[in-house]
Amino acid sequence: MGDMRGRNVLVTGSTGGIGRQTARRLAEMGARVLLVGRDPGRAAEAARELRRGTGAPAEALTADVTRRTDLLELAERAADRCDGRLHVLVNNAGAVRELRELTEDGVEATFAANVLAPFTLTRALLPALRASGAGRVVNLAGGVPIGRIALDRLQGERRYTALSHYNQTKLALMAMSRVLAERLAPEGVTVNVAYPGHAYTEMNRGLTAAAYPAPVRPAVPLLRRLMPVLYGGAALVRASDSSVYLACDDGVAAVTGGYFDQRRRRVRWPRGTADPRVRAEVWRLCAELAPVESGPGAAAGA
C-alpha cells in the first residue's frame, strides 16, 4: 500500500460501516481525512475518534447526499478545507429505501444516493482533483451485480422492491462510472469501482422482510441470525480492502475504468454494463437530473 502522508481524502458515508473502516485505514497511513455524514453529531464523533485512534488530522463535514444543494455545498467546503487539492474521493455513501420515495429534487431517493450523488460530487470536485496532480475517484458498488439495467425504470417507476432496486442502482452506478472514467482520462483523474463483498452494516440491519424479493422473505429470520456472524466484525474491515487499495496503492495510480472485487483483483465488468448504449442512457439521465452547468465543475469536460 502507498504512503498517504500529505494527501487529502474525502470519504462519504464515513460515520459507520465500510466508510468508517475505509477512513480509519487511510488515516492510519497518514492521510488527512474529511469524513462526511448526514448527522452532525455522529460525523463530529467519528472525526474525534479517528484523531484519537490514529493521530492523523481528520475533520467532519455534513451533507445529505440525496440533496443536490447539499452536495454542491459539500464540494465547496471540502475544497476550502483541503486548500483546493483533493487527492482521493471515495464515494462510499449509499442508501436503500423500503418504499419508493422522492427527494426534494424530485429524484427517487435510492437512485439519488447511489448514482446521482457520486456523479454530482465528482464533477463538482473536479477542480480540486485535477489540482492534486493525480486525483483518484473510487466508487463503491454493492448488492448482487447480476441482471440487466432496466432503462424504463431506472428510478423504480414501474415496480419497486427495495433490494432489487438497490441492485439496479448499483449496476447503474457502474455504468455511469465507466463513462466518467472515459471522460476524465484526459484530465489525469482516475475513476474505478470497488466491490466490497458483503458486510453487516446499519443499512442492511434496519431492513424488514418487505425489502427483500418475495421468494427470499421466508428466509429473512434466518438471515438476520447469520449475517452478524458471517459478515460482522472482521468481515466489515475486509469489506474496505478494495476501496482502500484503489485509494492508495501505487500499482493502480494510473489505472482507470476498472472494476475490482473484494480481493482487490481487477475483474470483468458485470454483463449488465456491457452495452455502450445502456451506459450512454444512464449518463444522459444523470446529466439531465444534475446539469453540469449549475455546479462548481461547470468548466470541466465531464
Wavefront OBJ file of the C-alpha trace (Angstrom):
o trace
v 0.000 0.000 0.000
v 1.143 3.546 -0.671
v 2.183 6.238 1.788
v -0.726 8.667 2.264
v 1.119 11.376 4.164
v 0.376 14.796 2.718
v -2.691 13.563 0.830
v -6.231 14.817 1.276
v -9.029 12.269 1.182
v -12.791 12.698 1.321
v -14.949 9.677 2.213
v -18.719 9.978 2.060
v -20.840 7.865 4.360
v -17.919 7.531 6.770
v -19.664 7.760 10.151
v -20.193 3.993 10.202
v -19.828 0.712 8.354
v -17.464 0.270 5.419
v -16.921 4.005 5.029
v -15.701 4.393 8.585
v -13.293 1.483 8.187
v -12.025 2.973 4.927
v -11.443 6.359 6.548
v -9.648 4.796 9.512
v -7.295 2.722 7.402
v -6.366 5.664 5.186
v -5.794 7.845 8.246
v -3.505 5.175 9.694
v -1.400 5.576 6.537
v -1.074 9.286 7.215
v -3.873 10.753 5.084
v -5.769 13.840 6.117
v -9.342 12.596 6.030
v -12.536 14.557 5.569
v -15.379 12.425 6.892
v -18.885 13.032 5.596
v -22.107 12.058 7.324
v -25.702 13.203 7.384
v -25.871 13.687 11.166
v -23.571 16.447 12.521
v -23.159 14.787 15.913
v -22.192 11.407 14.508
v -19.822 12.987 11.986
v -18.069 15.020 14.696
v -17.774 11.956 16.941
v -16.332 9.867 14.105
v -13.716 12.540 13.386
v -12.766 12.787 17.073
v -12.415 9.026 17.337
v -10.280 8.944 14.205
v -7.954 11.639 15.514
v -7.599 9.842 18.858
v -7.069 6.454 17.289
v -4.623 7.380 14.537
v -3.095 10.737 15.397
v -3.888 11.850 11.856
v -5.812 15.038 11.073
v -9.496 14.353 10.487
v -12.388 16.729 10.016
v -16.140 16.256 9.887
v -18.427 17.583 7.179
v -22.167 17.057 6.963
v -24.401 16.565 3.947
v -27.461 14.667 2.863
v -26.175 13.047 -0.322
v -29.691 12.762 -1.746
v -29.898 16.572 -1.972
v -28.173 18.374 -4.834
v -27.707 21.608 -2.909
v -26.038 19.713 -0.070
v -23.636 18.057 -2.485
v -22.618 21.317 -4.135
v -22.123 22.978 -0.750
v -20.134 19.948 0.417
v -17.837 20.260 -2.593
v -17.180 23.923 -1.834
v -16.462 23.267 1.848
v -14.247 20.289 1.106
v -12.198 22.189 -1.477
v -11.734 25.007 1.030
v -10.672 22.641 3.827
v -8.039 20.964 1.665
v -6.720 24.204 0.122
v -8.081 23.326 -3.288
v -6.260 19.993 -3.647
v -8.113 16.701 -3.200
v -6.127 13.548 -3.893
v -8.827 10.933 -3.331
v -12.621 10.981 -3.381
v -14.292 7.814 -2.095
v -17.980 7.827 -2.972
v -18.975 5.308 -0.329
v -22.344 6.630 0.875
v -25.300 4.544 -0.201
v -28.938 4.072 0.655
v -31.875 1.756 0.247
v -35.473 2.784 0.918
v -38.112 0.169 1.717
v -40.771 2.254 -0.014
v -40.285 4.332 -3.128
v -39.917 7.987 -2.245
v -38.789 11.136 -3.990
v -36.246 13.646 -2.752
v -36.932 17.387 -2.652
v -35.278 17.477 -6.100
v -37.918 15.080 -7.443
v -35.472 12.167 -7.799
v -36.117 8.664 -6.454
v -34.116 8.528 -3.221
v -32.115 5.313 -3.716
v -31.080 6.370 -7.224
v -30.209 9.828 -5.876
v -27.885 8.427 -3.199
v -26.284 5.580 -5.134
v -25.896 7.032 -8.630
v -26.586 10.744 -8.801
v -24.578 11.672 -5.687
v -21.265 10.218 -6.972
v -21.983 11.749 -10.398
v -22.652 15.195 -8.914
v -19.967 15.278 -6.237
v -17.210 14.021 -8.525
v -17.921 16.667 -11.136
v -18.220 19.395 -8.524
v -14.824 18.433 -7.073
v -13.012 18.118 -10.403
v -11.007 21.338 -9.974
v -9.639 20.069 -6.646
v -8.995 16.568 -8.014
v -7.135 17.992 -11.005
v -5.135 20.342 -8.783
v -3.752 17.399 -6.786
v -1.860 16.240 -9.865
v -3.178 12.683 -9.826
v -6.681 12.627 -8.393
v -8.418 9.323 -7.774
v -12.150 8.635 -7.612
v -13.313 5.381 -6.032
v -16.983 4.488 -6.370
v -18.406 1.745 -4.162
v -20.533 -0.935 -5.757
v -22.623 -3.340 -3.696
v -25.534 -5.716 -3.666
v -25.622 -8.562 -6.189
v -24.166 -7.324 -9.503
v -26.221 -9.509 -11.848
v -29.036 -8.924 -14.301
v -29.612 -6.107 -16.727
v -30.181 -2.402 -16.254
v -33.844 -1.691 -16.935
v -33.756 1.677 -18.647
v -37.519 2.092 -18.415
v -37.444 2.017 -14.612
v -34.093 3.421 -13.512
v -35.924 5.234 -10.713
v -38.220 2.355 -9.827
v -41.113 3.853 -11.772
v -42.936 0.686 -12.822
v -42.423 -1.600 -9.847
v -40.389 -1.284 -6.693
v -38.843 -3.864 -4.366
v -36.224 -2.242 -2.167
v -33.249 -4.588 -2.546
v -33.945 -5.404 -6.186
v -33.961 -1.687 -6.944
v -30.812 -1.224 -4.849
v -29.067 -3.767 -7.088
v -30.317 -1.869 -10.133
v -28.897 1.399 -8.870
v -25.513 -0.172 -8.180
v -25.390 -1.509 -11.737
v -26.342 1.960 -12.938
v -23.515 3.392 -10.823
v -21.082 1.081 -12.600
v -22.413 2.112 -15.994
v -22.080 5.789 -15.106
v -18.578 5.212 -13.711
v -17.383 3.631 -16.941
v -18.464 6.696 -18.907
v -16.987 9.034 -16.303
v -13.639 7.231 -16.455
v -13.523 7.695 -20.237
v -14.377 11.372 -19.997
v -11.859 12.126 -17.252
v -8.946 10.157 -18.711
v -7.525 13.273 -20.456
v -7.811 15.170 -17.141
v -5.396 12.880 -15.292
v -8.135 11.851 -12.848
v -8.790 8.125 -12.483
v -12.178 6.544 -11.802
v -12.538 2.966 -10.608
v -15.246 0.896 -8.949
v -14.663 -1.231 -5.870
v -16.901 -4.152 -4.967
v -16.670 -4.651 -1.187
v -18.382 -8.003 -0.849
v -20.964 -8.459 1.877
v -20.875 -6.746 5.266
v -23.339 -6.364 8.134
v -23.922 -2.623 8.289
v -26.530 -0.287 9.683
v -28.141 -0.059 6.264
v -28.991 -3.741 5.940
v -29.521 -4.210 9.677
v -32.579 -1.972 9.588
v -34.356 -3.634 6.660
v -37.576 -5.564 7.202
v -38.673 -8.637 5.248
v -40.680 -6.411 2.900
v -37.443 -5.010 1.476
v -36.446 -8.419 0.097
v -37.768 -10.051 -3.091
v -40.787 -12.224 -2.310
v -39.028 -15.616 -2.774
v -36.402 -14.664 -0.180
v -38.749 -13.363 2.534
v -39.334 -16.693 4.321
v -35.568 -16.966 4.907
v -35.178 -13.450 6.354
v -35.354 -14.520 10.056
v -32.509 -16.980 9.428
v -30.537 -14.345 7.535
v -30.871 -11.964 10.480
v -29.251 -14.531 12.756
v -26.487 -15.466 10.340
v -25.439 -12.060 8.993
v -23.822 -10.704 12.199
v -21.790 -13.906 12.459
v -20.785 -14.164 8.806
v -20.494 -10.501 7.836
v -19.790 -8.541 11.008
v -16.524 -7.788 12.819
v -13.510 -8.756 10.715
v -15.697 -9.086 7.611
v -16.574 -5.415 7.915
v -12.892 -4.498 7.905
v -12.222 -6.784 4.923
v -15.064 -5.096 3.045
v -12.944 -1.931 2.912
v -9.984 -3.702 1.269
v -10.799 -2.903 -2.343
v -11.644 0.759 -1.759
v -8.507 1.318 0.349
v -6.408 -0.406 -2.303
v -7.754 1.786 -5.093
v -7.334 4.904 -2.968
v -3.677 4.459 -2.127
v -1.788 1.664 -3.867
v 0.953 2.870 -6.204
v 0.313 -0.048 -8.549
v -3.068 1.345 -9.601
v -2.114 5.027 -9.690
v -2.561 5.168 -13.466
v -5.368 2.612 -13.752
v -8.786 3.941 -14.704
v -12.080 2.438 -15.811
v -11.542 -0.701 -13.747
v -13.807 -2.883 -11.636
v -12.136 -4.538 -8.643
v -13.563 -7.316 -6.495
v -13.379 -7.757 -2.725
v -9.954 -9.410 -3.087
v -8.558 -6.363 -4.873
v -8.446 -8.162 -8.208
v -9.378 -6.396 -11.413
v -12.222 -8.410 -12.894
v -14.602 -8.211 -15.830
v -17.424 -5.702 -15.541
v -20.889 -7.186 -14.922
v -22.696 -8.031 -18.150
v -25.428 -5.547 -17.322
v -22.994 -2.696 -18.005
v -21.574 -4.097 -21.261
v -23.801 -2.282 -23.757
v -22.427 1.204 -24.539
v -25.940 2.359 -25.424
v -27.129 1.480 -21.919
v -24.166 3.297 -20.388
v -24.911 6.342 -22.521
v -28.553 6.370 -21.457
v -27.657 6.178 -17.749
v -25.233 9.066 -18.283
v -27.878 11.040 -20.153
v -30.346 10.680 -17.273
v -27.721 11.742 -14.714
v -26.803 14.782 -16.792
v -30.475 15.675 -17.149
v -31.121 15.420 -13.403
v -27.893 17.179 -12.402
v -26.808 19.511 -15.216
v -23.128 20.320 -15.113
v -23.517 23.982 -15.897
v -25.023 24.719 -12.476
v -22.194 23.215 -10.432
v -18.631 24.242 -9.491
v -17.273 21.767 -12.056
v -19.037 23.505 -14.932
v -15.817 24.260 -16.724
v -14.772 20.619 -16.726
v -15.240 18.401 -19.726
v -17.247 15.825 -17.756
l 1 2 3 4 5 6 7 8 9 10 11 12 13 14 15 16 17 18 19 20 21 22 23 24 25 26 27 28 29 30 31 32 33 34 35 36 37 38 39 40 41 42 43 44 45 46 47 48 49 50 51 52 53 54 55 56 57 58 59 60 61 62 63 64 65 66 67 68 69 70 71 72 73 74 75 76 77 78 79 80 81 82 83 84 85 86 87 88 89 90 91 92 93 94 95 96 97 98 99 100 101 102 103 104 105 106 107 108 109 110 111 112 113 114 115 116 117 118 119 120 121 122 123 124 125 126 127 128 129 130 131 132 133 134 135 136 137 138 139 140 141 142 143 144 145 146 147 148 149 150 151 152 153 154 155 156 157 158 159 160 161 162 163 164 165 166 167 168 169 170 171 172 173 174 175 176 177 178 179 180 181 182 183 184 185 186 187 188 189 190 191 192 193 194 195 196 197 198 199 200 201 202 203 204 205 206 207 208 209 210 211 212 213 214 215 216 217 218 219 220 221 222 223 224 225 226 227 228 229 230 231 232 233 234 235 236 237 238 239 240 241 242 243 244 245 246 247 248 249 250 251 252 253 254 255 256 257 258 259 260 261 262 263 264 265 266 267 268 269 270 271 272 273 274 275 276 277 278 279 280 281 282 283 284 285 286 287 288 289 290 291 292 293 294 295 296 297 298 299 300 301 302
